[in-house]
Amino acid sequence: MDRRIEHTDDGAATPATGLPERIRACLFDLDGVLTETAKVHAAAWKQMFDTYLRSRPGPFVPFDPKDDYDTYVDGKTRADGTRSFLESRHIELPEGSPGDKPGTETVNGLGNAKNEIVLDLLKTDGVHVYPGSVRYLKAVRDAGLHRAVVSSSANCKSVLEAAGIADMFEVRIDGVTIAEEDLPGKPAPDTYLAAAKKLGVEPDQAAVFEDALAGVQAGRDGRFGFVVGVDRIGQAEELHKHGADTVVTDLADLLAENTDQGGKA
């Protein structure tokens, strides 16, 4: 999954993909773009943070599963998301270590508690894939484009396998990769840049597909050739502001004959 890809053709895009012809590779976020696990993550963050916030002195202000999720945690690693939200509430905790017991009053301990909740929810509810995303994956594969999944989740491999789409990708960059290679998480572009490098393409030859504001910003800051914002929750304007070249409500929308490609000048 992490080997560098040697090209045997020019990988030229076709109009059928809704992408500019210069694009040779597609880099997909996981949660909210390919799978419906974004809702699972939002629920898990809320359960974990609300439990912790109730344990603190002072008035209880619950975690907002939309505004707080979108602003502070969506698209980020567990540690970065935990730290970012706590900072918004003026709470400073020690980092701890990745092996901290779930619920320990550290950044890692709270993040691990969130992960336990996610795993329980996935066991209960399973993994649901957006049908339009599967159609689009097949279309870009048939068009000869290279494909990578780029996720902050350490559970990415398990989710892909449970969803039955693991074999659709040549490269996987996820939370495990981030830890092993010490990569900054989104909104830094490093994870997407790593995926492009392992696919053997330049950033301007790759398209980024993201539903998170942090991920769209990563695509913009990495100077990728095309950034597609996927609007599942009604934040099209914000996705555009953060750097999306075009915004769709479903990846299958890009397959429409008259799709506006919104390419860069």
C-alpha positions in Angstrom: 0.0 0.0 0.0 2.8 2.4 0.6 5.1 1.7 -2.3 5.9 4.3 -4.9 3.9 3.8 -8.1 5.7 3.6 -11.4 3.6 5.0 -14.3 3.1 2.9 -17.4 0.9 5.4 -19.1 0.3 9.2 -19.2 -2.7 8.9 -16.8 -4.6 11.6 -18.7 -7.9 12.4 -17.2 -11.1 12.3 -19.4 -14.1 14.6 -19.3 -16.1 11.7 -17.8 -14.4 12.3 -14.4 -15.3 16.0 -14.2 -11.6 16.8 -13.7 -9.1 18.9 -15.7 -7.1 16.9 -18.2 -3.8 17.5 -16.4 -5.0 15.4 -13.4 -3.3 12.0 -13.2 -4.2 11.0 -9.6 -7.1 11.3 -7.2 -6.5 11.7 -3.4 -9.5 10.9 -1.3 -10.3 11.7 2.3 -12.2 8.9 4.0 -14.7 10.0 6.5 -17.5 12.0 4.9 -16.2 11.6 1.4 -16.1 7.8 0.9 -17.9 6.6 4.0 -20.6 7.9 6.3 -18.4 7.6 9.3 -18.1 11.3 9.8 -21.4 11.1 11.7 -20.0 8.4 13.9 -16.9 10.5 14.6 -19.0 13.5 15.5 -21.1 11.5 17.9 -18.0 10.0 19.5 -16.4 13.4 20.0 -19.6 14.7 21.6 -19.9 11.8 24.0 -16.3 11.9 25.0 -16.1 15.7 25.4 -19.4 16.1 27.2 -18.4 13.4 29.7 -15.2 15.2 30.4 -16.7 18.7 30.5 -19.3 17.6 33.0 -16.4 16.5 35.3 -15.0 20.0 35.5 -16.0 22.8 37.8 -18.2 25.6 36.5 -21.2 25.6 34.1 -21.5 22.8 31.6 -21.4 23.9 28.0 -21.8 20.8 25.8 -19.8 20.0 22.7 -21.7 21.1 19.6 -21.6 18.2 17.1 -21.8 20.6 14.2 -20.0 23.9 14.9 -17.4 22.5 17.3 -16.9 19.5 15.2 -16.5 21.4 12.0 -14.3 24.1 13.5 -12.0 22.2 15.8 -11.8 18.5 15.1 -13.0 17.5 11.7 -10.2 16.1 9.5 -7.6 16.3 12.2 -5.8 13.6 14.1 -7.2 12.6 17.4 -4.5 14.5 19.4 -4.8 17.6 17.2 -8.6 17.6 17.4 -8.6 17.1 21.2 -6.0 19.8 21.7 -7.8 22.3 19.4 -11.2 21.9 21.1 -9.7 22.2 24.6 -7.9 25.4 23.6 -11.2 26.8 22.4 -12.5 26.3 26.0 -9.3 27.6 27.5 -8.4 24.2 28.9 -4.8 23.2 28.9 -3.9 19.5 29.6 -0.6 17.6 29.4 0.0 15.7 26.2 0.5 12.4 27.9 1.5 9.5 25.7 -0.2 7.5 23.0 -0.6 4.6 25.4 -2.5 6.5 28.0 -5.6 4.7 29.4 -8.8 6.0 27.7 -10.2 8.8 29.8 -6.9 9.8 31.4 -6.9 13.6 31.9 -4.4 14.2 29.1 -4.7 15.0 25.4 -3.9 11.4 24.4 -6.1 10.0 27.2 -9.2 11.9 26.0 -8.4 11.0 22.4 -8.1 7.4 23.2 -11.5 7.5 25.0 -13.0 9.0 21.8 -11.4 6.2 19.8 -13.0 3.5 22.0 -16.4 5.0 21.4 -15.8 5.1 17.7 -14.9 1.4 17.6 -17.9 0.5 19.6 -20.2 2.5 17.3 -18.7 0.9 14.2 -19.2 -2.6 15.6 -22.8 -1.7 16.4 -23.7 0.2 13.2 -21.2 -1.1 10.7 -19.6 1.0 7.9 -21.8 2.6 5.2 -20.3 3.7 1.9 -21.8 6.5 -0.2 -23.0 4.8 -3.4 -22.0 7.9 -5.5 -18.5 7.6 -4.2 -18.2 4.0 -5.3 -19.5 5.0 -8.7 -16.9 7.7 -8.9 -14.0 5.5 -7.7 -14.8 3.1 -10.5 -15.0 5.9 -13.0 -11.6 7.3 -12.1 -10.1 3.8 -12.1 -11.5 3.1 -15.5 -10.1 6.4 -16.7 -6.6 5.3 -15.8 -6.2 7.7 -12.8 -4.2 6.7 -9.8 -5.9 6.6 -6.4 -4.9 7.1 -2.8 -6.9 7.5 0.4 -5.6 10.1 2.8 -7.2 10.0 6.3 -6.2 11.2 9.8 -7.9 8.1 11.2 -5.7 5.3 12.6 -8.7 3.0 11.9 -8.6 3.8 8.1 -7.5 0.3 7.0 -10.2 -1.5 9.1 -12.9 0.9 7.8 -11.8 0.4 4.2 -11.8 -3.4 4.6 -15.2 -3.3 6.3 -16.6 -1.1 3.6 -15.3 -3.5 0.9 -13.3 -0.8 -1.0 -9.7 -1.4 0.2 -8.6 -2.8 -3.1 -9.6 0.4 -4.9 -6.5 2.2 -3.7 -2.9 1.9 -4.5 -1.7 4.0 -1.6 -3.0 4.6 1.9 -1.9 7.5 4.1 -3.6 7.4 7.5 -3.2 8.0 11.2 -0.7 5.1 11.5 1.4 6.6 8.7 1.3 10.0 10.3 2.7 8.6 13.6 5.3 6.4 11.8 6.6 9.2 9.5 6.0 12.0 11.9 3.8 13.9 9.5 1.9 17.1 10.5 -1.8 16.4 10.2 -4.4 18.5 8.3 -4.7 21.4 7.7 -1.0 21.0 6.9 -0.7 19.6 3.4 2.0 17.0 4.3 -0.3 13.9 4.2 -1.6 14.7 0.8 1.9 15.6 -0.4 3.1 12.2 0.9 0.3 10.4 -1.0 1.2 12.3 -4.3 4.9 11.4 -3.9 4.1 7.7 -3.4 1.9 7.7 -6.4 4.7 9.3 -8.4 2.9 12.5 -9.4 3.5 16.2 -8.7 0.9 18.0 -6.6 -0.4 20.0 -9.5 -1.2 16.7 -11.3 -3.4 15.5 -8.4 -6.9 16.2 -7.3 -7.9 16.3 -3.6 -11.4 15.3 -2.5 -12.4 16.6 1.0 -15.4 17.4 3.1 -13.5 18.9 6.0 -12.5 22.5 6.1 -9.1 21.5 7.4 -8.6 19.1 4.5 -9.7 21.6 1.8 -7.2 24.0 3.3 -4.5 21.3 3.1 -5.3 20.9 -0.6 -5.1 24.6 -1.3 -1.9 25.1 0.7 -0.3 22.1 -1.0 -0.9 23.7 -4.4 -2.7 20.7 -5.7 -4.1 20.8 -9.2 -7.7 20.6 -8.3 -9.6 20.6 -4.9 -13.1 19.2 -4.7 -15.1 20.1 -1.7 -17.8 17.6 -0.8 -20.6 19.3 1.0 -22.6 16.8 3.1 -23.8 19.3 5.8 -24.5 22.6 4.0 -21.2 24.4 4.2 -20.5 25.0 0.6 -19.6 28.6 1.1 -17.0 27.8 3.8 -15.5 25.0 1.6 -15.0 27.5 -1.2 -13.5 30.0 1.2 -11.0 27.4 2.4 -9.8 26.7 -1.1 -12.2 24.3 -2.9 -12.2 24.9 -6.7 -15.6 23.3 -7.0 -18.1 22.0 -4.4 -20.5 19.0 -4.9 -23.0 17.3 -2.7 -21.9 13.9 -3.9 -19.0 12.6 -5.9 -21.3 11.2 -8.5 -22.2 14.8 -9.4 -18.8 15.1 -11.1 -19.9 12.4 -13.5 -22.7 14.6 -14.9 -22.1 15.6 -18.5 -22.4 19.3 -17.8 -20.4 19.4 -14.5 -18.7 22.8 -13.9 -15.1 22.0 -13.5 -14.3 25.4 -11.9 -10.6 24.9 -12.9 -7.9 27.2 -11.7 -6.7 30.0 -14.0 
